[in-house]
Amino acid sequence: MLRYPIAPAELERTKNQMMADQAEYIANRYAASSYKKIGNYLAIVAPYSSTITKRNIDAGSFVGNPNENPLFELEDKGSLL
């Protein structure tokens, strides 16, 4: 069995590259996680089955001013008790 010794400088360079790649991977995982959380925050979900009957906004509109109309109007198609 032939053994090829690895130069200490090459071993150190490879180890440093592995650590840099690992740090970049972890950073990208955290970034992806934060993007998912932001996406969930931006989603508007009704607590019941309903239909949007009137939209008062367009895609890209700024929302959050309490003096404006509501974003949309919902109609509940379920049975009333």
PDB file of N, CA, C and O in Angstrom:
ATOM      1  N   MET A   1       0.848  -1.174   0.000  1.00  0.00           N
ATOM      2  CA  MET A   1       0.000   0.000   0.000  1.00  0.00           C
ATOM      3  C   MET A   1       0.892   1.235   0.000  1.00  0.00           C
ATOM      4  O   MET A   1       1.761   1.397   0.857  1.00  0.00           O
ATOM      5  N   LEU A   2       0.659   2.093  -0.970  1.00  0.00           N
ATOM      6  CA  LEU A   2       1.434   3.317  -1.083  1.00  0.00           C
ATOM      7  C   LEU A   2       0.793   4.420  -0.252  1.00  0.00           C
ATOM      8  O   LEU A   2      -0.426   4.588  -0.246  1.00  0.00           O
ATOM      9  N   ARG A   3       1.618   5.148   0.429  1.00  0.00           N
ATOM     10  CA  ARG A   3       1.128   6.279   1.210  1.00  0.00           C
ATOM     11  C   ARG A   3       1.712   7.546   0.611  1.00  0.00           C
ATOM     12  O   ARG A   3       2.913   7.640   0.355  1.00  0.00           O
ATOM     13  N   TYR A   4       0.839   8.515   0.394  1.00  0.00           N
ATOM     14  CA  TYR A   4       1.281   9.797  -0.133  1.00  0.00           C
ATOM     15  C   TYR A   4       1.121  10.829   0.981  1.00  0.00           C
ATOM     16  O   TYR A   4      -0.004  11.158   1.356  1.00  0.00           O
ATOM     17  N   PRO A   5       2.189  11.324   1.495  1.00  0.00           N
ATOM     18  CA  PRO A   5       2.070  12.309   2.567  1.00  0.00           C
ATOM     19  C   PRO A   5       1.473  13.613   2.032  1.00  0.00           C
ATOM     20  O   PRO A   5       1.745  14.024   0.904  1.00  0.00           O
ATOM     21  N   ILE A   6       0.669  14.240   2.855  1.00  0.00           N
ATOM     22  CA  ILE A   6       0.054  15.511   2.495  1.00  0.00           C
ATOM     23  C   ILE A   6       0.851  16.622   3.158  1.00  0.00           C
ATOM     24  O   ILE A   6       1.168  16.555   4.346  1.00  0.00           O
ATOM     25  N   ALA A   7       1.162  17.616   2.393  1.00  0.00           N
ATOM     26  CA  ALA A   7       1.921  18.745   2.926  1.00  0.00           C
ATOM     27  C   ALA A   7       1.084  19.460   3.985  1.00  0.00           C
ATOM     28  O   ALA A   7      -0.116  19.648   3.780  1.00  0.00           O
ATOM     29  N   PRO A   8       1.671  19.860   5.099  1.00  0.00           N
ATOM     30  CA  PRO A   8       0.915  20.532   6.149  1.00  0.00           C
ATOM     31  C   PRO A   8       0.186  21.791   5.649  1.00  0.00           C
ATOM     32  O   PRO A   8      -0.928  22.075   6.089  1.00  0.00           O
ATOM     33  N   ALA A   9       0.798  22.526   4.752  1.00  0.00           N
ATOM     34  CA  ALA A   9       0.154  23.733   4.220  1.00  0.00           C
ATOM     35  C   ALA A   9      -1.099  23.377   3.415  1.00  0.00           C
ATOM     36  O   ALA A   9      -2.111  24.072   3.496  1.00  0.00           O
ATOM     37  N   GLU A  10      -1.025  22.301   2.645  1.00  0.00           N
ATOM     38  CA  GLU A  10      -2.186  21.860   1.853  1.00  0.00           C
ATOM     39  C   GLU A  10      -3.297  21.371   2.768  1.00  0.00           C
ATOM     40  O   GLU A  10      -4.470  21.654   2.525  1.00  0.00           O
ATOM     41  N   LEU A  11      -2.942  20.646   3.806  1.00  0.00           N
ATOM     42  CA  LEU A  11      -3.929  20.162   4.774  1.00  0.00           C
ATOM     43  C   LEU A  11      -4.612  21.344   5.464  1.00  0.00           C
ATOM     44  O   LEU A  11      -5.832  21.341   5.632  1.00  0.00           O
ATOM     45  N   GLU A  12      -3.851  22.333   5.855  1.00  0.00           N
ATOM     46  CA  GLU A  12      -4.408  23.523   6.510  1.00  0.00           C
ATOM     47  C   GLU A  12      -5.315  24.300   5.560  1.00  0.00           C
ATOM     48  O   GLU A  12      -6.380  24.765   5.968  1.00  0.00           O
ATOM     49  N   ARG A  13      -4.903  24.445   4.288  1.00  0.00           N
ATOM     50  CA  ARG A  13      -5.724  25.144   3.301  1.00  0.00           C
ATOM     51  C   ARG A  13      -7.053  24.428   3.091  1.00  0.00           C
ATOM     52  O   ARG A  13      -8.102  25.069   3.021  1.00  0.00           O
ATOM     53  N   THR A  14      -7.012  23.109   2.991  1.00  0.00           N
ATOM     54  CA  THR A  14      -8.227  22.325   2.789  1.00  0.00           C
ATOM     55  C   THR A  14      -9.151  22.423   4.001  1.00  0.00           C
ATOM     56  O   THR A  14     -10.367  22.543   3.852  1.00  0.00           O
ATOM     57  N   LYS A  15      -8.573  22.372   5.192  1.00  0.00           N
ATOM     58  CA  LYS A  15      -9.364  22.490   6.417  1.00  0.00           C
ATOM     59  C   LYS A  15     -10.034  23.862   6.485  1.00  0.00           C
ATOM     60  O   LYS A  15     -11.214  23.953   6.822  1.00  0.00           O
ATOM     61  N   ASN A  16      -9.296  24.931   6.170  1.00  0.00           N
ATOM     62  CA  ASN A  16      -9.865  26.280   6.185  1.00  0.00           C
ATOM     63  C   ASN A  16     -10.975  26.436   5.153  1.00  0.00           C
ATOM     64  O   ASN A  16     -11.976  27.101   5.419  1.00  0.00           O
ATOM     65  N   GLN A  17     -10.810  25.831   3.979  1.00  0.00           N
ATOM     66  CA  GLN A  17     -11.847  25.892   2.941  1.00  0.00           C
ATOM     67  C   GLN A  17     -13.105  25.161   3.407  1.00  0.00           C
ATOM     68  O   GLN A  17     -14.221  25.624   3.168  1.00  0.00           O
ATOM     69  N   MET A  18     -12.924  24.018   4.072  1.00  0.00           N
ATOM     70  CA  MET A  18     -14.066  23.266   4.586  1.00  0.00           C
ATOM     71  C   MET A  18     -14.815  24.095   5.632  1.00  0.00           C
ATOM     72  O   MET A  18     -16.045  24.128   5.627  1.00  0.00           O
ATOM     73  N   MET A  19     -14.087  24.761   6.524  1.00  0.00           N
ATOM     74  CA  MET A  19     -14.725  25.573   7.558  1.00  0.00           C
ATOM     75  C   MET A  19     -15.452  26.772   6.948  1.00  0.00           C
ATOM     76  O   MET A  19     -16.528  27.146   7.415  1.00  0.00           O
ATOM     77  N   ALA A  20     -14.878  27.373   5.916  1.00  0.00           N
ATOM     78  CA  ALA A  20     -15.528  28.498   5.234  1.00  0.00           C
ATOM     79  C   ALA A  20     -16.803  28.039   4.532  1.00  0.00           C
ATOM     80  O   ALA A  20     -17.828  28.719   4.585  1.00  0.00           O
ATOM     81  N   ASP A  21     -16.735  26.891   3.878  1.00  0.00           N
ATOM     82  CA  ASP A  21     -17.924  26.349   3.203  1.00  0.00           C
ATOM     83  C   ASP A  21     -19.015  26.014   4.211  1.00  0.00           C
ATOM     84  O   ASP A  21     -20.196  26.247   3.955  1.00  0.00           O
ATOM     85  N   GLN A  22     -18.625  25.472   5.345  1.00  0.00           N
ATOM     86  CA  GLN A  22     -19.594  25.119   6.388  1.00  0.00           C
ATOM     87  C   GLN A  22     -20.266  26.384   6.930  1.00  0.00           C
ATOM     88  O   GLN A  22     -21.481  26.400   7.124  1.00  0.00           O
ATOM     89  N   ALA A  23     -19.492  27.435   7.174  1.00  0.00           N
ATOM     90  CA  ALA A  23     -20.058  28.688   7.673  1.00  0.00           C
ATOM     91  C   ALA A  23     -21.017  29.296   6.651  1.00  0.00           C
ATOM     92  O   ALA A  23     -22.068  29.818   7.023  1.00  0.00           O
ATOM     93  N   GLU A  24     -20.665  29.230   5.370  1.00  0.00           N
ATOM     94  CA  GLU A  24     -21.550  29.755   4.328  1.00  0.00           C
ATOM     95  C   GLU A  24     -22.841  28.950   4.251  1.00  0.00           C
ATOM     96  O   GLU A  24     -23.916  29.518   4.062  1.00  0.00           O
ATOM     97  N   TYR A  25     -22.741  27.641   4.393  1.00  0.00           N
ATOM     98  CA  TYR A  25     -23.924  26.773   4.380  1.00  0.00           C
ATOM     99  C   TYR A  25     -24.861  27.127   5.533  1.00  0.00           C
ATOM    100  O   TYR A  25     -26.070  27.251   5.337  1.00  0.00           O
ATOM    101  N   ILE A  26     -24.305  27.291   6.734  1.00  0.00           N
ATOM    102  CA  ILE A  26     -25.124  27.620   7.897  1.00  0.00           C
ATOM    103  C   ILE A  26     -25.781  28.984   7.720  1.00  0.00           C
ATOM    104  O   ILE A  26     -26.956  29.156   8.046  1.00  0.00           O
ATOM    105  N   ALA A  27     -25.031  29.952   7.207  1.00  0.00           N
ATOM    106  CA  ALA A  27     -25.594  31.287   6.965  1.00  0.00           C
ATOM    107  C   ALA A  27     -26.740  31.225   5.959  1.00  0.00           C
ATOM    108  O   ALA A  27     -27.750  31.906   6.131  1.00  0.00           O
ATOM    109  N   ASN A  28     -26.593  30.421   4.919  1.00  0.00           N
ATOM    110  CA  ASN A  28     -27.657  30.289   3.919  1.00  0.00           C
ATOM    111  C   ASN A  28     -28.883  29.595   4.499  1.00  0.00           C
ATOM    112  O   ASN A  28     -30.009  29.926   4.128  1.00  0.00           O
ATOM    113  N   ARG A  29     -28.684  28.650   5.392  1.00  0.00           N
ATOM    114  CA  ARG A  29     -29.827  27.988   6.047  1.00  0.00           C
ATOM    115  C   ARG A  29     -30.603  28.987   6.886  1.00  0.00           C
ATOM    116  O   ARG A  29     -31.833  29.005   6.847  1.00  0.00           O
ATOM    117  N   TYR A  30     -29.892  29.829   7.654  1.00  0.00           N
ATOM    118  CA  TYR A  30     -30.567  30.843   8.454  1.00  0.00           C
ATOM    119  C   TYR A  30     -31.282  31.860   7.571  1.00  0.00           C
ATOM    120  O   TYR A  30     -32.387  32.293   7.899  1.00  0.00           O
ATOM    121  N   ALA A  31     -30.673  32.242   6.468  1.00  0.00           N
ATOM    122  CA  ALA A  31     -31.314  33.189   5.549  1.00  0.00           C
ATOM    123  C   ALA A  31     -32.593  32.590   4.968  1.00  0.00           C
ATOM    124  O   ALA A  31     -33.616  33.270   4.886  1.00  0.00           O
ATOM    125  N   ALA A  32     -32.538  31.327   4.566  1.00  0.00           N
ATOM    126  CA  ALA A  32     -33.728  30.674   4.013  1.00  0.00           C
ATOM    127  C   ALA A  32     -34.827  30.594   5.068  1.00  0.00           C
ATOM    128  O   ALA A  32     -36.002  30.798   4.761  1.00  0.00           O
ATOM    129  N   SER A  33     -34.453  30.301   6.290  1.00  0.00           N
ATOM    130  CA  SER A  33     -35.428  30.233   7.376  1.00  0.00           C
ATOM    131  C   SER A  33     -36.085  31.588   7.608  1.00  0.00           C
ATOM    132  O   SER A  33     -37.296  31.661   7.817  1.00  0.00           O
ATOM    133  N   SER A  34     -35.305  32.651   7.573  1.00  0.00           N
ATOM    134  CA  SER A  34     -35.881  33.977   7.792  1.00  0.00           C
ATOM    135  C   SER A  34     -36.792  34.378   6.633  1.00  0.00           C
ATOM    136  O   SER A  34     -37.811  35.034   6.850  1.00  0.00           O
ATOM    137  N   TYR A  35     -36.439  33.992   5.404  1.00  0.00           N
ATOM    138  CA  TYR A  35     -37.309  34.295   4.260  1.00  0.00           C
ATOM    139  C   TYR A  35     -38.645  33.574   4.396  1.00  0.00           C
ATOM    140  O   TYR A  35     -39.687  34.132   4.052  1.00  0.00           O
ATOM    141  N   LYS A  36     -38.623  32.345   4.892  1.00  0.00           N
ATOM    142  CA  LYS A  36     -39.878  31.612   5.096  1.00  0.00           C
ATOM    143  C   LYS A  36     -40.730  32.291   6.158  1.00  0.00           C
ATOM    144  O   LYS A  36     -41.946  32.399   6.004  1.00  0.00           O
ATOM    145  N   LYS A  37     -40.096  32.752   7.240  1.00  0.00           N
ATOM    146  CA  LYS A  37     -40.850  33.426   8.296  1.00  0.00           C
ATOM    147  C   LYS A  37     -41.455  34.723   7.786  1.00  0.00           C
ATOM    148  O   LYS A  37     -42.592  35.048   8.128  1.00  0.00           O
ATOM    149  N   ILE A  38     -40.718  35.469   6.976  1.00  0.00           N
ATOM    150  CA  ILE A  38     -41.246  36.710   6.419  1.00  0.00           C
ATOM    151  C   ILE A  38     -42.407  36.401   5.484  1.00  0.00           C
ATOM    152  O   ILE A  38     -43.414  37.109   5.491  1.00  0.00           O
ATOM    153  N   GLY A  39     -42.275  35.350   4.679  1.00  0.00           N
ATOM    154  CA  GLY A  39     -43.356  34.959   3.783  1.00  0.00           C
ATOM    155  C   GLY A  39     -44.606  34.579   4.548  1.00  0.00           C
ATOM    156  O   GLY A  39     -45.712  34.922   4.130  1.00  0.00           O
ATOM    157  N   ASN A  40     -44.452  33.874   5.667  1.00  0.00           N
ATOM    158  CA  ASN A  40     -45.607  33.515   6.487  1.00  0.00           C
ATOM    159  C   ASN A  40     -46.227  34.754   7.126  1.00  0.00           C
ATOM    160  O   ASN A  40     -47.444  34.817   7.295  1.00  0.00           O
ATOM    161  N   TYR A  41     -45.411  35.727   7.478  1.00  0.00           N
ATOM    162  CA  TYR A  41     -45.911  36.951   8.082  1.00  0.00           C
ATOM    163  C   TYR A  41     -46.737  37.750   7.078  1.00  0.00           C
ATOM    164  O   TYR A  41     -47.716  38.396   7.452  1.00  0.00           O
ATOM    165  N   LEU A  42     -46.351  37.709   5.820  1.00  0.00           N
ATOM    166  CA  LEU A  42     -47.041  38.495   4.802  1.00  0.00           C
ATOM    167  C   LEU A  42     -48.322  37.837   4.303  1.00  0.00           C
ATOM    168  O   LEU A  42     -49.112  38.481   3.614  1.00  0.00           O
ATOM    169  N   ALA A  43     -48.541  36.578   4.634  1.00  0.00           N
ATOM    170  CA  ALA A  43     -49.744  35.879   4.187  1.00  0.00           C
ATOM    171  C   ALA A  43     -50.933  36.267   5.059  1.00  0.00           C
ATOM    172  O   ALA A  43     -50.820  36.338   6.283  1.00  0.00           O
ATOM    173  N   ILE A  44     -52.052  36.512   4.430  1.00  0.00           N
ATOM    174  CA  ILE A  44     -53.286  36.816   5.147  1.00  0.00           C
ATOM    175  C   ILE A  44     -54.186  35.593   5.030  1.00  0.00           C
ATOM    176  O   ILE A  44     -54.556  35.190   3.928  1.00  0.00           O
ATOM    177  N   VAL A  45     -54.537  35.005   6.167  1.00  0.00           N
ATOM    178  CA  VAL A  45     -55.328  33.777   6.181  1.00  0.00           C
ATOM    179  C   VAL A  45     -56.583  34.019   7.009  1.00  0.00           C
ATOM    180  O   VAL A  45     -56.499  34.478   8.148  1.00  0.00           O
ATOM    181  N   ALA A  46     -57.738  33.713   6.443  1.00  0.00           N
ATOM    182  CA  ALA A  46     -58.990  33.863   7.174  1.00  0.00           C
ATOM    183  C   ALA A  46     -59.164  32.695   8.138  1.00  0.00           C
ATOM    184  O   ALA A  46     -58.768  31.574   7.819  1.00  0.00           O
ATOM    185  N   PRO A  47     -59.743  32.934   9.298  1.00  0.00           N
ATOM    186  CA  PRO A  47     -59.929  31.862  10.270  1.00  0.00           C
ATOM    187  C   PRO A  47     -61.110  30.944   9.941  1.00  0.00           C
ATOM    188  O   PRO A  47     -61.441  30.059  10.729  1.00  0.00           O
ATOM    189  N   TYR A  48     -61.735  31.147   8.803  1.00  0.00           N
ATOM    190  CA  TYR A  48     -62.865  30.330   8.391  1.00  0.00           C
ATOM    191  C   TYR A  48     -62.908  30.278   6.870  1.00  0.00           C
ATOM    192  O   TYR A  48     -62.219  31.043   6.195  1.00  0.00           O
ATOM    193  N   SER A  49     -63.712  29.381   6.342  1.00  0.00           N
ATOM    194  CA  SER A  49     -63.859  29.248   4.902  1.00  0.00           C
ATOM    195  C   SER A  49     -64.713  30.406   4.396  1.00  0.00           C
ATOM    196  O   SER A  49     -65.844  30.588   4.845  1.00  0.00           O
ATOM    197  N   SER A  50     -64.177  31.181   3.470  1.00  0.00           N
ATOM    198  CA  SER A  50     -64.905  32.346   2.986  1.00  0.00           C
ATOM    199  C   SER A  50     -64.510  32.658   1.554  1.00  0.00           C
ATOM    200  O   SER A  50     -63.616  32.027   0.990  1.00  0.00           O
ATOM    201  N   THR A  51     -65.194  33.648   0.969  1.00  0.00           N
ATOM    202  CA  THR A  51     -64.920  34.105  -0.381  1.00  0.00           C
ATOM    203  C   THR A  51     -64.696  35.608  -0.352  1.00  0.00           C
ATOM    204  O   THR A  51     -65.436  36.336   0.310  1.00  0.00           O
ATOM    205  N   ILE A  52     -63.682  36.073  -1.066  1.00  0.00           N
ATOM    206  CA  ILE A  52     -63.445  37.506  -1.166  1.00  0.00           C
ATOM    207  C   ILE A  52     -64.466  38.080  -2.137  1.00  0.00           C
ATOM    208  O   ILE A  52     -64.551  37.647  -3.286  1.00  0.00           O
ATOM    209  N   THR A  53     -65.241  39.057  -1.671  1.00  0.00           N
ATOM    210  CA  THR A  53     -66.285  39.640  -2.513  1.00  0.00           C
ATOM    211  C   THR A  53     -65.894  41.002  -3.061  1.00  0.00           C
ATOM    212  O   THR A  53     -66.440  41.435  -4.076  1.00  0.00           O
ATOM    213  N   LYS A  54     -64.949  41.692  -2.404  1.00  0.00           N
ATOM    214  CA  LYS A  54     -64.529  43.013  -2.870  1.00  0.00           C
ATOM    215  C   LYS A  54     -63.076  43.236  -2.465  1.00  0.00           C
ATOM    216  O   LYS A  54     -62.717  43.049  -1.302  1.00  0.00           O
ATOM    217  N   ARG A  55     -62.231  43.640  -3.434  1.00  0.00           N
ATOM    218  CA  ARG A  55     -60.827  43.959  -3.174  1.00  0.00           C
ATOM    219  C   ARG A  55     -60.645  45.465  -3.259  1.00  0.00           C
ATOM    220  O   ARG A  55     -61.077  46.112  -4.213  1.00  0.00           O
ATOM    221  N   ASN A  56     -59.995  46.006  -2.238  1.00  0.00           N
ATOM    222  CA  ASN A  56     -59.756  47.444  -2.212  1.00  0.00           C
ATOM    223  C   ASN A  56     -58.286  47.794  -2.412  1.00  0.00           C
ATOM    224  O   ASN A  56     -57.896  48.943  -2.208  1.00  0.00           O
ATOM    225  N   ILE A  57     -57.476  46.834  -2.803  1.00  0.00           N
ATOM    226  CA  ILE A  57     -56.046  47.072  -2.991  1.00  0.00           C
ATOM    227  C   ILE A  57     -55.589  46.427  -4.284  1.00  0.00           C
ATOM    228  O   ILE A  57     -56.277  45.575  -4.847  1.00  0.00           O
ATOM    229  N   ASP A  58     -54.427  46.842  -4.744  1.00  0.00           N
ATOM    230  CA  ASP A  58     -53.769  46.235  -5.893  1.00  0.00           C
ATOM    231  C   ASP A  58     -52.459  45.634  -5.421  1.00  0.00           C
ATOM    232  O   ASP A  58     -51.961  45.991  -4.353  1.00  0.00           O
ATOM    233  N   ALA A  59     -51.899  44.733  -6.199  1.00  0.00           N
ATOM    234  CA  ALA A  59     -50.608  44.140  -5.853  1.00  0.00           C
ATOM    235  C   ALA A  59     -49.561  45.238  -5.757  1.00  0.00           C
ATOM    236  O   ALA A  59     -49.443  46.072  -6.654  1.00  0.00           O
ATOM    237  N   GLY A  60     -48.806  45.236  -4.671  1.00  0.00           N
ATOM    238  CA  GLY A  60     -47.764  46.220  -4.477  1.00  0.00           C
ATOM    239  C   GLY A  60     -48.223  47.479  -3.752  1.00  0.00           C
ATOM    240  O   GLY A  60     -47.418  48.378  -3.511  1.00  0.00           O
ATOM    241  N   SER A  61     -49.507  47.557  -3.402  1.00  0.00           N
ATOM    242  CA  SER A  61     -50.013  48.732  -2.695  1.00  0.00           C
ATOM    243  C   SER A  61     -49.485  48.760  -1.265  1.00  0.00           C
ATOM    244  O   SER A  61     -49.286  47.714  -0.648  1.00  0.00           O
ATOM    245  N   PHE A  62     -49.262  49.966  -0.743  1.00  0.00           N
ATOM    246  CA  PHE A  62     -48.868  50.125   0.648  1.00  0.00           C
ATOM    247  C   PHE A  62     -50.110  49.965   1.510  1.00  0.00           C
ATOM    248  O   PHE A  62     -51.142  50.579   1.241  1.00  0.00           O
ATOM    249  N   VAL A  63     -50.011  49.145   2.540  1.00  0.00           N
ATOM    250  CA  VAL A  63     -51.143  48.936   3.445  1.00  0.00           C
ATOM    251  C   VAL A  63     -50.715  49.310   4.854  1.00  0.00           C
ATOM    252  O   VAL A  63     -49.523  49.366   5.157  1.00  0.00           O
ATOM    253  N   GLY A  64     -51.668  49.557   5.692  1.00  0.00           N
ATOM    254  CA  GLY A  64     -51.366  49.835   7.078  1.00  0.00           C
ATOM    255  C   GLY A  64     -51.886  51.173   7.563  1.00  0.00           C
ATOM    256  O   GLY A  64     -51.793  51.463   8.756  1.00  0.00           O
ATOM    257  N   ASN A  65     -52.435  52.006   6.675  1.00  0.00           N
ATOM    258  CA  ASN A  65     -52.994  53.277   7.097  1.00  0.00           C
ATOM    259  C   ASN A  65     -54.409  53.021   7.630  1.00  0.00           C
ATOM    260  O   ASN A  65     -55.264  52.555   6.876  1.00  0.00           O
ATOM    261  N   PRO A  66     -54.673  53.310   8.896  1.00  0.00           N
ATOM    262  CA  PRO A  66     -55.994  53.000   9.464  1.00  0.00           C
ATOM    263  C   PRO A  66     -57.119  53.858   8.894  1.00  0.00           C
ATOM    264  O   PRO A  66     -58.288  53.529   9.093  1.00  0.00           O
ATOM    265  N   ASN A  67     -56.806  54.946   8.194  1.00  0.00           N
ATOM    266  CA  ASN A  67     -57.847  55.819   7.639  1.00  0.00           C
ATOM    267  C   ASN A  67     -58.356  55.337   6.288  1.00  0.00           C
ATOM    268  O   ASN A  67     -59.321  55.895   5.765  1.00  0.00           O
ATOM    269  N   GLU A  68     -57.729  54.314   5.711  1.00  0.00           N
ATOM    270  CA  GLU A  68     -58.146  53.810   4.407  1.00  0.00           C
ATOM    271  C   GLU A  68     -59.192  52.707   4.548  1.00  0.00           C
ATOM    272  O   GLU A  68     -59.481  52.233   5.647  1.00  0.00           O
ATOM    273  N   ASN A  69     -59.746  52.316   3.414  1.00  0.00           N
ATOM    274  CA  ASN A  69     -60.707  51.212   3.385  1.00  0.00           C
ATOM    275  C   ASN A  69     -60.025  49.916   3.803  1.00  0.00           C
ATOM    276  O   ASN A  69     -58.799  49.820   3.750  1.00  0.00           O
ATOM    277  N   PRO A  70     -60.805  48.914   4.218  1.00  0.00           N
ATOM    278  CA  PRO A  70     -60.200  47.618   4.524  1.00  0.00           C
ATOM    279  C   PRO A  70     -59.587  47.007   3.265  1.00  0.00           C
ATOM    280  O   PRO A  70     -59.954  47.375   2.149  1.00  0.00           O
ATOM    281  N   LEU A  71     -58.660  46.081   3.445  1.00  0.00           N
ATOM    282  CA  LEU A  71     -57.998  45.454   2.299  1.00  0.00           C
ATOM    283  C   LEU A  71     -58.996  44.776   1.374  1.00  0.00           C
ATOM    284  O   LEU A  71     -58.905  44.891   0.152  1.00  0.00           O
ATOM    285  N   PHE A  72     -59.948  44.070   1.967  1.00  0.00           N
ATOM    286  CA  PHE A  72     -60.942  43.354   1.185  1.00  0.00           C
ATOM    287  C   PHE A  72     -62.126  43.039   2.074  1.00  0.00           C
ATOM    288  O   PHE A  72     -62.064  43.189   3.294  1.00  0.00           O
ATOM    289  N   GLU A  73     -63.216  42.596   1.440  1.00  0.00           N
ATOM    290  CA  GLU A  73     -64.406  42.179   2.179  1.00  0.00           C
ATOM    291  C   GLU A  73     -64.611  40.693   1.935  1.00  0.00           C
ATOM    292  O   GLU A  73     -64.465  40.208   0.813  1.00  0.00           O
ATOM    293  N   LEU A  74     -64.951  39.979   3.000  1.00  0.00           N
ATOM    294  CA  LEU A  74     -65.160  38.545   2.926  1.00  0.00           C
ATOM    295  C   LEU A  74     -66.624  38.206   3.135  1.00  0.00           C
ATOM    296  O   LEU A  74     -67.341  38.903   3.853  1.00  0.00           O
ATOM    297  N   GLU A  75     -67.057  37.134   2.505  1.00  0.00           N
ATOM    298  CA  GLU A  75     -68.408  36.623   2.718  1.00  0.00           C
ATOM    299  C   GLU A  75     -68.268  35.175   3.170  1.00  0.00           C
ATOM    300  O   GLU A  75     -67.644  34.356   2.496  1.00  0.00           O
ATOM    301  N   ASP A  76     -68.852  34.881   4.305  1.00  0.00           N
ATOM    302  CA  ASP A  76     -68.814  33.535   4.856  1.00  0.00           C
ATOM    303  C   ASP A  76     -69.948  32.726   4.247  1.00  0.00           C
ATOM    304  O   ASP A  76     -71.118  33.080   4.390  1.00  0.00           O
ATOM    305  N   LYS A  77     -69.597  31.631   3.563  1.00  0.00           N
ATOM    306  CA  LYS A  77     -70.611  30.803   2.897  1.00  0.00           C
ATOM    307  C   LYS A  77     -71.123  29.698   3.817  1.00  0.00           C
ATOM    308  O   LYS A  77     -71.961  28.897   3.402  1.00  0.00           O
ATOM    309  N   GLY A  78     -70.638  29.638   5.053  1.00  0.00           N
ATOM    310  CA  GLY A  78     -71.054  28.600   5.983  1.00  0.00           C
ATOM    311  C   GLY A  78     -72.436  28.880   6.543  1.00  0.00           C
ATOM    312  O   GLY A  78     -73.009  29.950   6.335  1.00  0.00           O
ATOM    313  N   SER A  79     -72.947  27.909   7.246  1.00  0.00           N
ATOM    314  CA  SER A  79     -74.279  28.064   7.828  1.00  0.00           C
ATOM    315  C   SER A  79     -74.202  28.868   9.109  1.00  0.00           C
ATOM    316  O   SER A  79     -73.255  28.726   9.883  1.00  0.00           O
ATOM    317  N   LEU A  80     -75.182  29.700   9.331  1.00  0.00           N
ATOM    318  CA  LEU A  80     -75.248  30.500  10.547  1.00  0.00           C
ATOM    319  C   LEU A  80     -76.046  29.747  11.589  1.00  0.00           C
ATOM    320  O   LEU A  80     -77.092  29.175  11.282  1.00  0.00           O
ATOM    321  N   LEU A  81     -75.571  29.742  12.794  1.00  0.00           N
ATOM    322  CA  LEU A  81     -76.272  29.034  13.876  1.00  0.00           C
ATOM    323  C   LEU A  81     -77.013  29.994  14.748  1.00  0.00           C
ATOM    324  O   LEU A  81     -77.661  29.580  15.710  1.00  0.00           O
TER     325      LEU A  81
END
